[in-house]
Amino acid sequence: PPVFVLSVARSGSTLLRFILDSHPELACPPETNVGQVCFGLARLWDLLEPSPESARDGWRPNLDPGGIPDEAALAIRAAVDGVYGRYLARHGKSRWCDKSLDSARLADLLARVYPGAQFICLYRHAMDVVVSAIEAAPWGLSGYGFDSYVAGTPGNMVLAAARCWLDQTRAIIEFQDKNPDRCHGVRYEDLVTGPEQVAADLFTFLNLAPAPGITQTCLSKDH
């Protein structure tokens, strides 16, 4: 089963990706936006074979389908796994992981498409996310999922980044509370102060073999 990282932008997800990608069994590429792919295929399925809810409420293209049939989930998995299967074979890994920034918003859909998937919920203090966002885009927030928030508060990057953090962190917490057995929470602050213990706990959750020293070797690998 795949692994999905749920995180806000500028919360340390790239460092976490390096650690995951360095495990002998895991392949974690840069952001693929696979959640958007699943969303698009789910909406296509719902358009061509609408659910009772869609038939009643009418077509709303930006709305996550309330429930997709098993046949749709199977078809979406087959499409995504076909591409990821080639990536796994090329890198000699057995399990794929994704850390796209839109996964937090689409976590419920991903959980329906992949009933066996596991989720890593990455958290970082709000003000550190704000500082990191401004450092990454000193001339104005762009990308990283901040754009819609910038449009709502033009001229105030701090408020835009903070609102983004609030909305997405709330969504991650709510998903983790609904799916405690499928989720494992990681604090960025713990990851950088006690990385080996955090990595060990993470691999235990994922039923993977221990990998001592991975938080050092991950920085010297090509990702």
N, C-alpha and C positions, 0 to 999 in steps of 0.2 A: 504493500500500500504506500501511496505517496505521503510526503510530509509537507505541510504548508506553514510558512512563517507568517504570522499576523503582526504587523508593526506599523507605527507611524513613521513617516520620513524623518531622517536625521536622528534615529534612535539607536543606531549601532547595528542595523540589520546586515550591512555589508561585512562587518567583522564576524558576525554570527554565521553568515554564508560561507566565509573562508574556512571556519572551523568545521562546519557540516560537510563542505565539499572535500575536505582533507581526509575524511573518514574513508577507509577502504571500501565500504559498501554504499556510500552515498554520493550522488552527483547532484550538485546544486549550482545551476548556471546563473548568470546575471538575470535580471528581471525579464520575464517572458510575457507578463500580463496574461497568463493562462486562465485566470479567472474571467477576464473579458472574453476570451475565446469560448469558455464554457457558457457564459452569459449569452453571447451571440447565438450559439448553437441551440441553447434552450429556448431563446425567443423565436428562432427560426422554426423549431419543432412546434412551439405553441401557436405560431401564426398558421402553419399548415395543418395542424391537428390540435385545435384549441381545447384547453381544459374547460370544464363547466364554468369555472370562475371567469376565465377569459371571455367565453361566449356570453356570459351575463354582463360583465363590466365593460366590454369593448376593448379594442386594441390600444394599449398604452406602451409604446416602444421602450421606455426607460424603466419600466417596472419589472422587478424580478418576478418571474412566474411563481405563483404561490405554491404550486406542487407539480412536479414533472413526473410522468409515468416511468415505470421501470424500463420500458423500451427506450425512452429518450435518454435516461441516464446511461444505459448500456451503449447506445450509439455514440454519445458524447465521450464516454470513457475510451471507446475503441479508437475514435479519431485522435484524441490527445495522447493515448498510450502508444499509438502507432508512431508518432513523431518522437516522443520521449524514449521509446524503446530503441530507436536508432542511436539516440544520444548516449543512452546507457551502454549499448554495445561498443560504441566508439571509445568510450572512456573506461571500459572494463568494470563498470559498477552494476549493482543489482537493484538499486532503489533510488527513485528520483525525489528531489526536494525543490520547492519553489518559494521565493521570498518577494514576490511582486507586491508593490505598495498598495494595489487595489484589492488585495485578497481579504483585508479586514472587512471591507464593505460587502464582499461577495462570499463571506465565509459560510453562510447558511446554504447557499447554492452548491459550493464546493463539497460541503458535508453530505448533501443529498446525492451528488454525482458520484462521490467516492465514499461509500459507507464505511470503509475500513481505514480511511485517511486519519493521520494524527496531526495535531496542530501545536505549534510552538508560539506562545503568546509573549512577545517581547515588549517590555515596558521601560520607559525612561522618564525621568523627572521633567515636568512641563517646561520649566524655565531653561533647562539645558537644551531641550529640543529647540526652543525659540532662539537661543544664542547660536546653536549650530546652524539653524536655517538661515539666519542673517549673515553668518560668516560664509556660508556657501553661496549666497546670492546677495552681496552687499549693495548692489545697485537696484534691487527690487526682486521680491520673491517671484520665481517663475519655475514651473515644473514641480516635481516632488508631490503633486496633489494639492498644492496651495492655491492654484489659480482662481478657483471659484471663491475662495475666502478673501483673496486680495481684491476681487471685484466687489465684494460686499463691504470692504473697509479700505477703500483706496487711500494711500498715504500713511497707513498704519500697519507696518509689517509685523510688529509685535502682536497686535491683536489678531491679525489674520493667522499667524502661525499658532497662536494659543487656541483659537477657535477650532482650527484643524485638529490640533492635539486632543482637545476636549471631545469632539465628536467621534474621532476614530478610536481613542482610548476607551470611551464609553462602549462603543460597539464591540471592541475586543473583550472587555470585561464581561459584558452581557453574554457573549458567545461562550466564553470560558465557564461562566456560571451555569449555562444551559447544558454544557457538554464537558463536565469535569473529568470523565474517564478518558476523553479523547484529547485533552489539552494539558500542556505543561507550561507554566509561567516562568519566565526568565526576566530578572531585572538587569538592565544594562550595568548598573552600578556594581552588582555582584559579579557580572561577567568580567569586568575589567579589574576587579580587586581580588577575586578568587576564581580565575578562569578554569583551572583544572578541575576543581570540585563541581563547578557549574556544568562543565562539559561531561563529566562522569555521570552526574545525575541525569543529564539530557540523554545520553546514550542508553542509560538504564531504562528510561521511559520509552525510548524507541526500540527496545529489545535488540540493541546492537552490542557488539563486542567492545570492551573497554579500549581506549586508545590513549594511554599515558603520553604526555608531552605534546599532544596535538595542538595545543594553543600556542606553542612556540614554533613548531614546524609548519603550521598553516601559513605563517607570514613569509615563508621562503618558497612556497609553491606557486606555480603558475595557475591562476584561476580564470 
